[in-house]
Amino acid sequence: MTRTEIIPEVVKAVAAVDGVEVGEVPPLRDYVDPEILSKLTEQDREGEGRISFQYSDHQITVTQDAQVFVDGHLHATDKTAN
Amino acid sequence: MVTRLFTDGLSSFDTMSTTHFEGGRETEAWDQLYEALAAEPRRLIIFSLMKEPDGRRLPLPDAAQLYNRAGDSESFRIELRHRHLPKLADAGYVQWENDPFSVQRGPHFDEPALVLAQMTDNRIEYPQRLRDECVVIGEVGQNDEN
């Protein structure tokens, strides 16, 4: 099973919450360096690191095991639980 | 003796400070370049543009992948739009458009192109650990080019 790509997950999560197409979500890099999110989730999944940032009108939290929270709510993804 | 050492250290620090400590600007262009090349899709984009005549636009995601990916191509497109393309464009290496989804050389394209050209020179014999991996696209079969 391929590793979840965190940046698409964040963009899709915001698109879902806003009820828009993914193409209408503003550029992530205007808010945070996307490389930081990739680096975090490339690490050991058992770690507890997380990064929170503003993205468009939302507060996003990304965890080391690639969970995405939008305004405090966990975004459901297709990836199977570890 | 301590005073003298301190003074000597300070004077050399003063000399260094004018050239090395202005916000790290001495290494900014190279750091930016190496960071841009630190992801396979970005290397592939530069490599694809190197092989095409000057100024020509290449379609995406084709220029960023070696073969058509099975599975989630929407995620790959999002990675390109939100991560890889902005990184290359902000440095001036490429220019890209959403519709049609395409990329072309930017004003500073020659910076990553020159480095990649040097690194993909066939005459270079890389150390063992690097030898089985292509500089651009990672692991390759024994008889592959690149």
gemmi code that builds the backbone of each chain (N, CA, C; Angstrom):
import gemmi

chains = {
    "A": [
        ("MET", (0.873, -1.199, 0.000), (0.000, 0.000, 0.000), (0.903, 1.241, 0.000)),
        ("THR", (0.687, 2.109, -0.956), (1.545, 3.303, -1.046), (1.275, 4.242, 0.133)),
        ("ARG", (2.316, 4.901, 0.525), (2.208, 5.866, 1.627), (1.246, 6.972, 1.226)),
        ("THR", (0.417, 7.381, 2.152), (-0.493, 8.498, 1.872), (0.314, 9.747, 1.558)),
        ("GLU", (-0.035, 10.444, 0.495), (0.621, 11.699, 0.166), (-0.066, 12.790, 0.959)),
        ("ILE", (0.669, 13.409, 1.868), (0.040, 14.297, 2.840), (-0.489, 15.574, 2.217)),
        ("ILE", (0.234, 16.106, 1.240), (-0.221, 17.376, 0.675), (-1.544, 17.227, -0.068)),
        ("PRO", (-1.704, 16.206, -0.905), (-3.037, 16.000, -1.501), (-4.117, 15.790, -0.446)),
        ("GLU", (-3.773, 15.115, 0.649), (-4.778, 14.898, 1.694), (-5.227, 16.219, 2.309)),
        ("VAL", (-4.290, 17.111, 2.557), (-4.637, 18.410, 3.126), (-5.513, 19.206, 2.158)),
        ("VAL", (-5.109, 19.229, 0.893), (-5.868, 19.994, -0.112), (-7.269, 19.412, -0.282)),
        ("LYS", (-7.355, 18.083, -0.353), (-8.663, 17.438, -0.508), (-9.540, 17.687, 0.715)),
        ("ALA", (-8.916, 17.699, 1.897), (-9.688, 17.939, 3.120), (-10.313, 19.323, 3.109)),
        ("VAL", (-9.528, 20.327, 2.737), (-10.046, 21.699, 2.699), (-11.113, 21.832, 1.614)),
        ("ALA", (-10.890, 21.188, 0.466), (-11.886, 21.226, -0.603), (-13.197, 20.609, -0.132)),
        ("ALA", (-13.097, 19.492, 0.608), (-14.302, 18.825, 1.098), (-15.043, 19.711, 2.088)),
        ("VAL", (-14.317, 20.332, 3.011), (-14.955, 21.177, 4.023), (-15.595, 22.403, 3.377)),
        ("ASP", (-14.936, 22.969, 2.377), (-15.469, 24.155, 1.710), (-16.485, 23.827, 0.632)),
        ("GLY", (-16.601, 22.531, 0.291), (-17.543, 22.139, -0.753), (-17.167, 22.651, -2.127)),
        ("VAL", (-15.866, 22.658, -2.429), (-15.397, 23.114, -3.740), (-14.544, 22.039, -4.397)),
        ("GLU", (-14.242, 22.243, -5.676), (-13.306, 21.367, -6.377), (-11.896, 21.612, -5.844)),
        ("VAL", (-11.040, 20.574, -5.924), (-9.672, 20.719, -5.416), (-8.932, 21.836, -6.145)),
        ("GLY", (-9.301, 22.070, -7.387), (-8.627, 23.111, -8.165), (-8.908, 24.515, -7.659)),
        ("GLU", (-9.918, 24.672, -6.807), (-10.277, 26.005, -6.318), (-9.668, 26.321, -4.970)),
        ("VAL", (-8.968, 25.365, -4.384), (-8.335, 25.610, -3.092), (-7.093, 26.471, -3.314)),
        ("PRO", (-6.881, 27.509, -2.492), (-5.717, 28.387, -2.716), (-4.389, 27.648, -2.548)),
        ("PRO", (-3.312, 28.206, -3.103), (-2.000, 27.545, -3.035), (-1.538, 27.339, -1.599)),
        ("LEU", (-1.202, 26.102, -1.288), (-0.773, 25.766, 0.077), (0.475, 26.556, 0.471)),
        ("ARG", (1.368, 26.782, -0.500), (2.643, 27.373, -0.140), (2.534, 28.868, 0.228)),
        ("ASP", (1.385, 29.444, 0.039), (1.166, 30.807, 0.520), (1.005, 30.831, 2.040)),
        ("TYR", (0.800, 29.630, 2.636), (0.531, 29.559, 4.069), (1.632, 28.831, 4.825)),
        ("VAL", (2.182, 27.774, 4.207), (3.219, 26.988, 4.881), (4.084, 26.342, 3.804)),
        ("ASP", (5.356, 26.112, 4.096), (6.210, 25.410, 3.140), (5.778, 23.954, 3.083)),
        ("PRO", (5.257, 23.494, 1.945), (4.766, 22.114, 1.865), (5.821, 21.077, 2.217)),
        ("GLU", (7.104, 21.423, 2.013), (8.158, 20.456, 2.310), (8.147, 20.085, 3.791)),
        ("ILE", (7.745, 21.021, 4.637), (7.702, 20.757, 6.074), (6.713, 19.638, 6.376)),
        ("LEU", (5.567, 19.666, 5.702), (4.549, 18.622, 5.931), (5.052, 17.279, 5.431)),
        ("SER", (5.681, 17.276, 4.255), (6.217, 16.027, 3.720), (7.267, 15.447, 4.652)),
        ("LYS", (8.166, 16.309, 5.109), (9.246, 15.847, 6.008), (8.661, 15.229, 7.266)),
        ("LEU", (7.638, 15.872, 7.836), (7.062, 15.373, 9.077), (6.521, 13.960, 8.887)),
        ("THR", (5.778, 13.743, 7.813), (5.113, 12.460, 7.629), (6.026, 11.404, 7.036)),
        ("GLU", (7.234, 11.788, 6.621), (8.190, 10.789, 6.153), (8.894, 10.101, 7.316)),
        ("GLN", (8.689, 10.622, 8.500), (9.374, 10.055, 9.655), (8.629, 8.844, 10.188)),
        ("ASP", (9.178, 8.274, 11.232), (8.593, 7.130, 11.920), (7.148, 7.415, 12.317)),
        ("ARG", (6.247, 6.555, 11.921), (4.815, 6.778, 12.168), (4.435, 6.769, 13.633)),
        ("GLU", (5.303, 6.182, 14.436), (4.964, 6.108, 15.869), (5.232, 7.415, 16.588)),
        ("GLY", (5.897, 8.331, 15.928), (6.199, 9.604, 16.577), (4.962, 10.451, 16.788)),
        ("GLU", (5.087, 11.447, 17.645), (3.906, 12.239, 18.005), (4.006, 13.675, 17.525)),
        ("GLY", (4.886, 13.928, 16.585), (5.022, 15.287, 16.099), (3.771, 15.727, 15.358)),
        ("ARG", (3.466, 17.000, 15.455), (2.370, 17.542, 14.675), (2.652, 19.000, 14.345)),
        ("ILE", (2.064, 19.436, 13.253), (2.234, 20.823, 12.812), (0.864, 21.430, 12.599)),
        ("SER", (0.661, 22.623, 13.157), (-0.609, 23.327, 12.979), (-0.366, 24.638, 12.251)),
        ("PHE", (-1.269, 24.969, 11.360), (-1.085, 26.193, 10.592), (-2.417, 26.669, 10.047)),
        ("GLN", (-2.476, 27.919, 9.700), (-3.637, 28.498, 9.054), (-3.575, 28.174, 7.564)),
        ("TYR", (-4.693, 27.748, 6.977), (-4.752, 27.500, 5.537), (-6.102, 27.995, 5.052)),
        ("SER", (-6.098, 29.026, 4.245), (-7.338, 29.678, 3.824), (-8.089, 30.093, 5.095)),
        ("ASP", (-9.321, 29.729, 5.244), (-10.075, 30.145, 6.437), (-10.048, 29.100, 7.541)),
        ("HIS", (-9.123, 28.158, 7.470), (-9.180, 27.036, 8.392), (-7.903, 26.861, 9.185)),
        ("GLN", (-8.042, 26.225, 10.327), (-6.902, 25.830, 11.134), (-6.637, 24.352, 10.864)),
        ("ILE", (-5.467, 24.054, 10.359), (-5.121, 22.688, 9.964), (-4.105, 22.134, 10.947)),
        ("THR", (-4.270, 20.855, 11.300), (-3.221, 20.140, 12.034), (-2.881, 18.875, 11.276)),
        ("VAL", (-1.593, 18.674, 11.028), (-1.106, 17.465, 10.374), (-0.246, 16.708, 11.374)),
        ("THR", (-0.515, 15.418, 11.549), (0.245, 14.631, 12.505), (1.294, 13.790, 11.792)),
        ("GLN", (2.243, 13.290, 12.585), (3.348, 12.524, 12.031), (2.866, 11.258, 11.332)),
        ("ASP", (1.731, 10.705, 11.782), (1.209, 9.515, 11.108), (0.167, 9.888, 10.052)),
        ("ALA", (0.293, 11.116, 9.540), (-0.433, 11.540, 8.344), (-1.941, 11.685, 8.544)),
        ("GLN", (-2.345, 12.042, 9.767), (-3.743, 12.412, 9.948), (-3.892, 13.912, 9.691)),
        ("VAL", (-5.050, 14.273, 9.187), (-5.321, 15.678, 8.891), (-6.548, 16.126, 9.657)),
        ("PHE", (-6.386, 17.187, 10.459), (-7.510, 17.768, 11.180), (-7.808, 19.136, 10.590)),
        ("VAL", (-9.081, 19.379, 10.279), (-9.503, 20.689, 9.795), (-10.407, 21.302, 10.862)),
        ("ASP", (-9.976, 22.421, 11.414), (-10.722, 23.091, 12.492), (-11.077, 22.109, 13.603)),
        ("GLY", (-10.145, 21.221, 13.918), (-10.348, 20.292, 15.016), (-11.006, 18.988, 14.657)),
        ("HIS", (-11.490, 18.873, 13.415), (-12.181, 17.638, 13.023), (-11.287, 16.774, 12.142)),
        ("LEU", (-11.211, 15.493, 12.480), (-10.388, 14.574, 11.707), (-11.002, 14.365, 10.331)),
        ("HIS", (-10.151, 14.502, 9.314), (-10.603, 14.287, 7.948), (-10.476, 12.818, 7.599)),
        ("ALA", (-11.551, 12.214, 7.105), (-11.509, 10.800, 6.725), (-10.760, 10.641, 5.423)),
        ("THR", (-9.869, 9.649, 5.394), (-9.124, 9.412, 4.155), (-9.371, 7.978, 3.690)),
        ("ASP", (-8.793, 7.633, 2.546), (-8.960, 6.277, 2.034), (-7.935, 5.316, 2.595)),
        ("LYS", (-6.934, 5.853, 3.284), (-5.851, 4.954, 3.701), (-6.319, 4.031, 4.793)),
        ("THR", (-5.834, 2.820, 4.773), (-6.224, 1.865, 5.800), (-5.493, 2.190, 7.092)),
        ("ALA", (-6.118, 1.899, 8.204), (-5.502, 2.174, 9.499), (-4.295, 1.273, 9.683)),
        ("ASN", (-3.264, 1.784, 10.341), (-2.050, 0.980, 10.592), (-2.288, 0.129, 11.830)),
    ],
    "B": [
        ("MET", (46.787, 36.471, 27.907), (46.686, 35.536, 26.792), (45.234, 35.370, 26.378)),
        ("VAL", (44.379, 35.287, 27.356), (42.958, 35.151, 27.026), (42.493, 36.376, 26.267)),
        ("THR", (42.949, 37.543, 26.732), (42.527, 38.781, 26.068), (42.993, 38.789, 24.625)),
        ("ARG", (44.253, 38.360, 24.423), (44.794, 38.403, 23.074), (44.038, 37.454, 22.156)),
        ("LEU", (43.756, 36.266, 22.678), (42.999, 35.304, 21.860), (41.635, 35.871, 21.506)),
        ("PHE", (41.036, 36.492, 22.533), (39.694, 37.037, 22.322), (39.736, 38.123, 21.252)),
        ("THR", (40.750, 38.968, 21.352), (40.873, 40.063, 20.384), (41.115, 39.505, 18.991)),
        ("ASP", (42.019, 38.505, 18.911), (42.298, 37.927, 17.602), (41.026, 37.330, 17.012)),
        ("GLY", (40.287, 36.618, 17.876), (39.056, 35.989, 17.394), (38.080, 37.040, 16.915)),
        ("LEU", (38.010, 38.117, 17.647), (37.037, 39.162, 17.314), (37.380, 39.814, 15.979)),
        ("SER", (38.686, 40.058, 15.776), (39.039, 40.756, 14.543), (38.771, 39.867, 13.327)),
        ("SER", (39.052, 38.583, 13.472), (38.780, 37.719, 12.321), (37.279, 37.564, 12.130)),
        ("PHE", (36.550, 37.592, 13.235), (35.085, 37.542, 13.122), (34.584, 38.763, 12.368)),
        ("ASP", (35.167, 39.921, 12.688), (34.757, 41.140, 11.990), (35.006, 41.016, 10.503)),
        ("THR", (36.155, 40.434, 10.168), (36.474, 40.293, 8.748), (35.478, 39.367, 8.068)),
        ("MET", (35.158, 38.300, 8.765), (34.239, 37.328, 8.173), (32.835, 37.895, 8.074)),
        ("SER", (32.467, 38.739, 9.057), (31.049, 39.091, 9.151), (30.557, 39.821, 7.909)),
        ("THR", (31.407, 40.557, 7.261), (30.898, 41.312, 6.111), (30.614, 40.406, 4.930)),
        ("THR", (31.257, 39.248, 4.863), (31.029, 38.410, 3.698), (30.187, 37.181, 4.012)),
        ("HIS", (30.128, 36.744, 5.254), (29.475, 35.467, 5.521), (28.208, 35.549, 6.347)),
        ("PHE", (28.019, 36.633, 7.070), (26.939, 36.592, 8.032), (25.811, 37.558, 7.733)),
        ("GLU", (25.621, 37.906, 6.478), (24.494, 38.770, 6.150), (23.298, 37.899, 5.805)),
        ("GLY", (22.726, 37.255, 6.816), (21.537, 36.437, 6.612), (21.794, 35.228, 5.748)),
        ("GLY", (23.055, 34.742, 5.715), (23.321, 33.527, 4.967), (23.234, 33.716, 3.470)),
        ("ARG", (23.347, 34.936, 2.986), (23.117, 35.167, 1.558), (24.190, 34.546, 0.691)),
        ("GLU", (25.345, 34.225, 1.270), (26.422, 33.636, 0.484), (25.990, 32.328, -0.148)),
        ("THR", (25.211, 31.534, 0.585), (24.890, 30.201, 0.081), (23.432, 30.079, -0.346)),
        ("GLU", (22.722, 31.181, -0.408), (21.275, 31.076, -0.635), (20.948, 30.448, -1.987)),
        ("ALA", (21.671, 30.838, -3.054), (21.352, 30.335, -4.386), (21.618, 28.845, -4.479)),
        ("TRP", (22.721, 28.384, -3.885), (23.054, 26.954, -3.954), (22.124, 26.125, -3.075)),
        ("ASP", (21.818, 26.633, -1.887), (20.887, 25.901, -1.028), (19.541, 25.736, -1.723)),
        ("GLN", (19.113, 26.822, -2.340), (17.832, 26.794, -3.043), (17.882, 25.777, -4.190)),
        ("LEU", (18.999, 25.726, -4.887), (19.149, 24.827, -6.010), (19.130, 23.372, -5.552)),
        ("TYR", (19.930, 23.049, -4.540), (19.974, 21.666, -4.053), (18.623, 21.235, -3.492)),
        ("GLU", (17.952, 22.160, -2.813), (16.643, 21.802, -2.276), (15.652, 21.551, -3.416)),
        ("ALA", (15.743, 22.337, -4.456), (14.861, 22.125, -5.607), (15.096, 20.755, -6.237)),
        ("LEU", (16.340, 20.306, -6.268), (16.667, 19.021, -6.892), (16.444, 17.839, -5.955)),
        ("ALA", (16.013, 18.087, -4.732), (15.893, 17.014, -3.736), (14.592, 16.239, -3.835)),
        ("ALA", (13.878, 16.294, -4.942), (12.678, 15.483, -5.132), (12.648, 14.982, -6.565)),
        ("GLU", (12.291, 13.692, -6.725), (12.360, 13.079, -8.048), (11.487, 13.750, -9.107)),
        ("PRO", (10.228, 14.087, -8.799), (9.435, 14.757, -9.843), (10.064, 16.076, -10.303)),
        ("ARG", (10.709, 16.784, -9.394), (11.332, 18.062, -9.771), (12.555, 17.800, -10.648)),
        ("ARG", (13.340, 16.771, -10.309), (14.481, 16.447, -11.160), (14.006, 16.051, -12.555)),
        ("LEU", (12.938, 15.278, -12.584), (12.417, 14.837, -13.880), (11.909, 16.004, -14.706)),
        ("ILE", (11.269, 16.957, -14.082), (10.797, 18.134, -14.813), (11.982, 18.873, -15.436)),
        ("ILE", (13.015, 19.111, -14.640), (14.200, 19.804, -15.171), (14.814, 18.990, -16.292)),
        ("PHE", (14.921, 17.679, -16.078), (15.545, 16.812, -17.070), (14.737, 16.799, -18.360)),
        ("SER", (13.409, 16.727, -18.250), (12.550, 16.737, -19.433), (12.723, 18.035, -20.213)),
        ("LEU", (12.784, 19.155, -19.493), (12.945, 20.448, -20.160), (14.331, 20.601, -20.775)),
        ("MET", (15.323, 19.948, -20.192), (16.669, 19.989, -20.759), (16.686, 19.341, -22.137)),
        ("LYS", (15.889, 18.291, -22.294), (15.939, 17.523, -23.535), (15.100, 18.152, -24.641)),
        ("GLU", (14.307, 19.143, -24.311), (13.430, 19.765, -25.303), (14.011, 21.085, -25.784)),
        ("PRO", (13.662, 21.470, -27.018), (14.194, 22.741, -27.528), (13.763, 23.913, -26.655)),
        ("ASP", (14.541, 24.933, -26.657), (14.325, 26.118, -25.828), (12.920, 26.687, -25.994)),
        ("GLY", (12.265, 26.971, -24.864), (10.999, 27.687, -24.921), (9.773, 26.829, -25.118)),
        ("ARG", (9.983, 25.549, -25.416), (8.806, 24.727, -25.673), (8.111, 24.335, -24.395)),
        ("ARG", (6.766, 24.382, -24.429), (5.990, 23.959, -23.271), (5.797, 22.458, -23.301)),
        ("LEU", (5.952, 21.815, -22.160), (5.723, 20.375, -22.068), (4.473, 20.099, -21.249)),
        ("PRO", (3.686, 19.092, -21.662), (2.480, 18.778, -20.902), (2.808, 18.141, -19.555)),
        ("LEU", (1.961, 18.433, -18.588), (2.027, 17.805, -17.273), (0.786, 16.918, -17.112)),
        ("PRO", (0.853, 15.852, -16.320), (1.974, 15.457, -15.469), (3.095, 14.714, -16.188)),
        ("ASP", (2.985, 14.580, -17.517), (3.941, 13.750, -18.266), (5.390, 14.101, -17.990)),
        ("ALA", (5.699, 15.406, -18.000), (7.089, 15.818, -17.853), (7.652, 15.509, -16.469)),
        ("ALA", (6.778, 15.161, -15.515), (7.211, 14.939, -14.130), (7.202, 13.470, -13.750)),
        ("GLN", (6.876, 12.586, -14.689), (6.853, 11.167, -14.344), (7.429, 10.367, -15.501)),
        ("LEU", (7.991, 9.222, -15.153), (8.652, 8.409, -16.166), (7.634, 7.598, -16.967)),
        ("TYR", (6.585, 7.193, -16.318), (5.541, 6.420, -16.989), (4.215, 6.844, -16.385)),
        ("ASN", (3.131, 6.569, -17.076), (1.821, 6.940, -16.550), (1.514, 6.139, -15.297)),
        ("ARG", (1.306, 6.853, -14.204), (1.087, 6.175, -12.946), (-0.282, 5.508, -12.928)),
        ("ALA", (-0.272, 4.255, -12.497), (-1.552, 3.615, -12.207), (-2.067, 4.215, -10.907)),
        ("GLY", (-3.351, 4.151, -10.690), (-3.877, 4.632, -9.414), (-4.046, 6.136, -9.377)),
        ("ASP", (-3.746, 6.729, -8.260), (-4.220, 8.074, -7.939), (-3.443, 9.173, -8.654)),
        ("SER", (-3.861, 9.490, -9.868), (-3.168, 10.553, -10.570), (-3.647, 11.917, -10.103)),
        ("GLU", (-4.839, 11.984, -9.492), (-5.300, 13.269, -8.967), (-4.368, 13.742, -7.854)),
        ("SER", (-3.945, 12.825, -7.003), (-3.040, 13.197, -5.923), (-1.710, 13.693, -6.470)),
        ("PHE", (-1.223, 13.057, -7.532), (0.045, 13.490, -8.119), (-0.083, 14.892, -8.696)),
        ("ARG", (-1.194, 15.157, -9.340), (-1.409, 16.500, -9.884), (-1.452, 17.544, -8.771)),
        ("ILE", (-2.077, 17.193, -7.637), (-2.128, 18.130, -6.509), (-0.722, 18.369, -5.975)),
        ("GLU", (0.064, 17.296, -5.871), (1.459, 17.450, -5.418), (2.227, 18.375, -6.359)),
        ("LEU", (1.991, 18.232, -7.645), (2.670, 19.102, -8.592), (2.228, 20.540, -8.405)),
        ("ARG", (0.949, 20.792, -8.337), (0.422, 22.155, -8.274), (0.774, 22.859, -6.977)),
        ("HIS", (0.743, 22.107, -5.879), (0.893, 22.753, -4.572), (2.298, 22.658, -4.006)),
        ("ARG", (3.101, 21.729, -4.510), (4.416, 21.536, -3.913), (5.534, 21.723, -4.939)),
        ("HIS", (5.592, 20.862, -5.954), (6.764, 20.813, -6.816), (6.869, 21.994, -7.763)),
        ("LEU", (5.782, 22.324, -8.429), (5.838, 23.424, -9.395), (6.080, 24.776, -8.721)),
        ("PRO", (5.376, 25.085, -7.597), (5.711, 26.351, -6.932), (7.166, 26.433, -6.505)),
        ("LYS", (7.713, 25.310, -6.036), (9.102, 25.324, -5.595), (10.039, 25.679, -6.758)),
        ("LEU", (9.798, 25.091, -7.917), (10.634, 25.382, -9.081), (10.361, 26.779, -9.633)),
        ("ALA", (9.096, 27.188, -9.606), (8.741, 28.485, -10.182), (9.214, 29.641, -9.297)),
        ("ASP", (9.096, 29.481, -7.979), (9.517, 30.548, -7.069), (11.011, 30.835, -7.215)),
        ("ALA", (11.778, 29.832, -7.596), (13.214, 30.023, -7.795), (13.518, 30.527, -9.205)),
        ("GLY", (12.506, 30.609, -10.038), (12.716, 31.080, -11.404), (13.206, 30.003, -12.359)),
        ("TYR", (13.169, 28.732, -11.940), (13.691, 27.674, -12.797), (12.699, 27.300, -13.894)),
        ("VAL", (11.414, 27.365, -13.596), (10.384, 27.024, -14.585), (9.265, 28.054, -14.525)),
        ("GLN", (8.427, 28.026, -15.569), (7.139, 28.715, -15.543), (6.105, 27.659, -15.858)),
        ("TRP", (4.928, 27.742, -15.216), (3.939, 26.711, -15.467), (2.553, 27.305, -15.531)),
        ("GLU", (1.654, 26.556, -16.155), (0.271, 27.000, -16.291), (-0.664, 25.871, -15.909)),
        ("ASN", (-1.847, 26.264, -15.483), (-2.853, 25.305, -15.063), (-3.661, 24.749, -16.216)),
        ("ASP", (-3.892, 25.600, -17.236), (-4.804, 25.214, -18.296), (-4.302, 25.761, -19.617)),
        ("PRO", (-3.676, 24.941, -20.455), (-3.409, 23.522, -20.221), (-2.306, 23.320, -19.182)),
        ("PHE", (-2.388, 22.218, -18.467), (-1.436, 21.907, -17.406), (-0.089, 21.634, -18.057)),
        ("SER", (0.834, 22.580, -17.941), (2.063, 22.497, -18.706), (3.179, 23.287, -18.029)),
        ("VAL", (4.415, 23.009, -18.457), (5.583, 23.643, -17.845), (6.588, 24.013, -18.924)),
        ("GLN", (7.331, 25.081, -18.709), (8.424, 25.435, -19.628), (9.567, 26.051, -18.839)),
        ("ARG", (10.685, 26.250, -19.526), (11.864, 26.796, -18.866), (11.581, 28.194, -18.314)),
        ("GLY", (12.185, 28.499, -17.166), (12.087, 29.820, -16.563), (13.375, 30.597, -16.751)),
        ("PRO", (13.397, 31.858, -16.257), (14.564, 32.714, -16.482), (15.857, 32.177, -15.889)),
        ("HIS", (15.771, 31.389, -14.816), (16.984, 30.843, -14.212), (17.111, 29.348, -14.444)),
        ("PHE", (16.534, 28.864, -15.527), (16.544, 27.422, -15.803), (17.954, 26.866, -15.909)),
        ("ASP", (18.877, 27.695, -16.393), (20.224, 27.172, -16.616), (20.920, 26.763, -15.322)),
        ("GLU", (20.432, 27.254, -14.175), (21.093, 26.868, -12.921), (20.901, 25.384, -12.618)),
        ("PRO", (19.643, 24.890, -12.461), (19.518, 23.450, -12.230), (19.926, 22.624, -13.445)),
        ("ALA", (19.749, 23.161, -14.647), (20.090, 22.400, -15.843), (21.579, 22.112, -15.903)),
        ("LEU", (22.378, 23.111, -15.583), (23.820, 22.921, -15.615), (24.254, 21.873, -14.600)),
        ("VAL", (23.711, 21.957, -13.393), (24.090, 20.996, -12.353), (23.666, 19.582, -12.744)),
        ("LEU", (22.440, 19.436, -13.235), (21.972, 18.100, -13.640), (22.780, 17.567, -14.819)),
        ("ALA", (23.136, 18.447, -15.746), (23.934, 18.008, -16.894), (25.284, 17.475, -16.431)),
        ("GLN", (25.880, 18.177, -15.490), (27.159, 17.724, -14.948), (27.004, 16.359, -14.283)),
        ("MET", (25.921, 16.216, -13.522), (25.757, 14.994, -12.733), (25.366, 13.799, -13.590)),
        ("THR", (24.742, 14.038, -14.721), (24.324, 12.922, -15.569), (25.332, 12.627, -16.672)),
        ("ASP", (26.493, 13.232, -16.566), (27.573, 12.939, -17.513), (27.927, 11.455, -17.442)),
        ("ASN", (27.863, 10.756, -18.569), (28.082, 9.311, -18.581), (29.480, 8.897, -18.177)),
        ("ARG", (30.403, 9.844, -18.231), (31.783, 9.474, -17.931), (32.049, 9.422, -16.433)),
        ("ILE", (31.114, 9.924, -15.652), (31.310, 9.914, -14.204), (31.088, 8.514, -13.670)),
        ("GLU", (32.027, 8.072, -12.853), (31.810, 6.795, -12.176), (31.486, 7.085, -10.719)),
        ("TYR", (30.254, 6.839, -10.352), (29.800, 7.160, -9.006), (30.214, 6.067, -8.033)),
        ("PRO", (30.311, 6.397, -6.749), (30.592, 5.381, -5.729), (29.490, 4.331, -5.699)),
        ("GLN", (29.843, 3.201, -5.122), (28.988, 2.015, -5.171), (27.535, 2.294, -4.800)),
        ("ARG", (27.312, 2.976, -3.696), (25.947, 3.153, -3.211), (25.111, 3.984, -4.168)),
        ("LEU", (25.761, 4.810, -4.940), (25.008, 5.662, -5.871), (24.906, 5.032, -7.249)),
        ("ARG", (25.722, 4.009, -7.473), (25.886, 3.518, -8.829), (24.623, 2.871, -9.386)),
        ("ASP", (23.847, 2.215, -8.502), (22.652, 1.521, -8.989), (21.456, 2.438, -9.146)),
        ("GLU", (21.627, 3.675, -8.790), (20.513, 4.618, -8.886), (20.829, 5.674, -9.923)),
        ("CYS", (19.870, 5.955, -10.747), (20.019, 7.050, -11.696), (19.967, 8.375, -10.933)),
        ("VAL", (20.774, 9.311, -11.349), (20.826, 10.615, -10.696), (19.460, 11.293, -10.705)),
        ("VAL", (18.710, 11.061, -11.772), (17.443, 11.773, -11.931), (16.288, 11.008, -11.297)),
        ("ILE", (16.189, 9.711, -11.615), (14.955, 9.010, -11.291), (15.141, 7.875, -10.313)),
        ("GLY", (16.255, 7.795, -9.602), (16.374, 6.745, -8.612), (16.766, 5.422, -9.227)),
        ("GLU", (16.293, 4.338, -8.628), (16.759, 3.017, -9.013), (16.377, 2.666, -10.443)),
        ("VAL", (17.304, 2.128, -11.197), (17.019, 1.722, -12.574), (17.530, 0.310, -12.782)),
        ("GLY", (17.079, -0.306, -13.882), (17.599, -1.605, -14.242), (19.007, -1.482, -14.763)),
        ("GLN", (19.657, -2.601, -14.958), (21.084, -2.574, -15.251), (21.410, -1.899, -16.563)),
        ("ASN", (20.548, -2.088, -17.565), (20.909, -1.602, -18.883), (20.208, -0.323, -19.277)),
        ("ASP", (19.527, 0.320, -18.305), (18.799, 1.548, -18.636), (19.765, 2.679, -18.906)),
        ("GLU", (19.368, 3.591, -19.734), (20.110, 4.828, -19.943), (19.858, 5.758, -18.776)),
        ("ASN", (20.429, 6.924, -18.805), (20.382, 7.910, -17.728), (21.293, 7.469, -16.589)),
    ],
}
model = gemmi.Model(1)
for chain_id, residues in chains.items():
    chain = gemmi.Chain(chain_id)
    for i, (resn, *xyz) in enumerate(residues, 1):
        res = gemmi.Residue()
        res.name, res.seqid = resn, gemmi.SeqId(i, " ")
        for name, pos in zip(("N", "CA", "C"), xyz):
            atom = gemmi.Atom()
            atom.name, atom.element = name, gemmi.Element(name[0])
            atom.pos, atom.b_iso = gemmi.Position(*pos), 0.0
            res.add_atom(atom)
        chain.add_residue(res)
    model.add_chain(chain)
structure = gemmi.Structure()
structure.add_model(model)
structure.setup_entities()
